[in-house]
Amino acid sequence: MANMKSILLGFIIGGSVSAAATLLSTPASGKELRSQAKSRGEDLLDTFNNLKEEGMQLKEQITQTSKEGATLIKDLSEDVKTSIESWKNTIEPHQKNIQNYLTQIEESLRELEEKTQKQNNTTQQSES
């Protein structure tokens, strides 16, 4: 219990000494100090309100930008789909022509191969 009284007495004396030292070492009077504290508080409040307002504006800009981005991506994907369909429609007739040409070339090669084989057979028979 005596120990508790000593600690409490130490806090009271220490607090009194530090309060007196603070009052004696302040460069301004109480009124000036309160005025400065009030002014700084108002400045901090203004700064906080400005930051809050700028944060809200930033949030609105981000929301608007994301909406525009989503619309842009949707439009772009539709344009790409349209371009692919157009390309397919442009290529399709040519693809058929190419397939026809390839079929004709294959037939010509078969005929040539058959003629060559017949000539080889005829040449072999005449030599025998």
Backbone torsions as a table, in degrees:
resi	resn	phi	psi	omega
1	MET	NA	-38.8	178.2
2	ALA	-65.0	-34.4	179.4
3	ASN	-64.8	-39.1	-180.0
4	MET	-66.0	-39.5	178.6
5	LYS	-64.7	-38.1	-179.8
6	SER	-65.2	-41.7	-179.7
7	ILE	-67.1	-44.2	179.4
8	LEU	-63.2	-43.9	177.6
9	LEU	-62.6	-37.6	177.8
10	GLY	-63.8	-42.1	178.3
11	PHE	-64.4	-43.1	-178.5
12	ILE	-65.1	-47.5	-178.8
13	ILE	-66.0	-44.2	-179.8
14	GLY	-62.8	-42.0	178.4
15	GLY	-63.8	-41.3	179.6
16	SER	-65.2	-44.8	-179.1
17	VAL	-64.2	-43.5	-178.7
18	SER	-68.3	-35.4	176.6
19	ALA	-65.4	-43.2	179.3
20	ALA	-65.0	-41.9	-179.7
21	ALA	-64.3	-39.7	179.9
22	THR	-65.7	-44.7	179.9
23	LEU	-64.3	-40.0	-178.5
24	LEU	-73.8	-26.7	-175.8
25	SER	-96.4	-2.9	178.9
26	THR	-73.9	136.8	-177.9
27	PRO	-78.9	-11.3	-176.9
28	ALA	-122.5	161.6	177.6
29	SER	-75.0	173.5	-178.3
30	GLY	-60.9	-43.4	179.8
31	LYS	-63.1	-45.1	-180.0
32	GLU	-63.8	-41.6	-179.8
33	LEU	-63.7	-43.9	177.7
34	ARG	-65.1	-39.0	179.2
35	SER	-64.5	-43.0	177.8
36	GLN	-65.1	-42.1	179.4
37	ALA	-63.7	-41.9	178.9
38	LYS	-64.2	-44.1	179.6
39	SER	-61.8	-44.8	178.7
40	ARG	-65.7	-37.1	177.2
41	GLY	-63.1	-43.6	178.2
42	GLU	-64.4	-40.1	177.8
43	ASP	-61.7	-43.9	179.0
44	LEU	-64.6	-39.2	178.3
45	LEU	-64.9	-42.7	176.5
46	ASP	-61.5	-44.1	179.0
47	THR	-61.8	-43.3	178.8
48	PHE	-61.9	-44.9	179.7
49	ASN	-63.7	-39.5	177.6
50	ASN	-63.7	-43.8	178.4
51	LEU	-63.0	-40.2	179.0
52	LYS	-63.2	-44.9	179.8
53	GLU	-64.4	-43.4	178.4
54	GLU	-65.1	-36.5	176.3
55	GLY	-63.0	-42.2	178.5
56	MET	-65.2	-41.5	177.9
57	GLN	-62.7	-41.9	178.8
58	LEU	-62.7	-42.4	178.3
59	LYS	-60.7	-44.3	179.5
60	GLU	-64.0	-41.0	179.0
61	GLN	-64.5	-41.9	179.4
62	ILE	-64.2	-42.6	178.5
63	THR	-61.1	-47.1	-179.9
64	GLN	-63.4	-42.9	-179.7
65	THR	-64.4	-40.8	179.2
66	SER	-66.4	-37.7	176.7
67	LYS	-64.0	-44.4	179.2
68	GLU	-64.3	-39.4	179.0
69	GLY	-63.3	-42.6	179.3
70	ALA	-63.2	-42.3	178.2
71	THR	-64.1	-42.3	179.9
72	LEU	-63.0	-43.1	179.2
73	ILE	-64.7	-41.1	178.6
74	LYS	-62.3	-46.2	179.1
75	ASP	-63.1	-41.4	-179.6
76	LEU	-63.6	-43.3	179.7
77	SER	-64.9	-37.0	177.2
78	GLU	-65.9	-41.0	177.5
79	ASP	-62.7	-41.5	179.2
80	VAL	-64.2	-44.2	177.7
81	LYS	-59.5	-44.7	179.4
82	THR	-62.2	-42.8	179.6
83	SER	-63.4	-41.9	179.6
84	ILE	-64.3	-43.8	178.6
85	GLU	-62.5	-42.9	178.3
86	SER	-61.9	-42.5	178.9
87	TRP	-63.2	-43.2	178.2
88	LYS	-60.7	-44.2	-179.7
89	ASN	-65.3	-33.7	178.6
90	THR	-72.4	-39.4	-175.6
91	ILE	-78.6	-32.6	-172.3
92	GLU	-54.0	-49.8	179.6
93	PRO	-61.7	-37.6	179.3
94	HIS	-68.1	-34.3	179.6
95	GLN	-64.1	-41.9	178.3
96	LYS	-63.6	-42.4	178.1
97	ASN	-62.1	-43.0	179.9
98	ILE	-63.2	-42.0	178.2
99	GLN	-62.7	-40.1	177.6
100	ASN	-63.9	-44.2	178.4
101	TYR	-62.0	-40.8	179.1
102	LEU	-64.6	-40.1	177.8
103	THR	-63.2	-43.4	178.2
104	GLN	-63.1	-41.9	179.1
105	ILE	-63.6	-42.5	178.3
106	GLU	-61.2	-43.5	178.8
107	GLU	-63.5	-42.9	178.7
108	SER	-62.4	-41.1	178.8
109	LEU	-64.5	-39.7	178.2
110	ARG	-63.3	-44.9	179.6
111	GLU	-62.2	-43.7	179.3
112	LEU	-63.6	-40.4	178.8
113	GLU	-64.4	-42.6	178.6
114	GLU	-63.6	-44.0	178.9
115	LYS	-63.0	-41.7	179.7
116	THR	-64.6	-41.1	179.5
117	GLN	-65.5	-41.3	178.7
118	LYS	-63.8	-42.4	179.6
119	GLN	-64.7	-41.0	178.6
120	ASN	-63.4	-42.0	178.9
121	ASN	-64.6	-42.0	-179.8
122	THR	-66.4	-41.9	179.3
123	THR	-65.1	-39.7	-179.6
124	GLN	-68.3	-38.7	-179.5
125	GLN	-69.8	-38.0	180.0
126	SER	-71.4	-28.8	178.5
127	GLU	-77.3	-26.6	-177.7
128	SER	-79.9	NA	NA
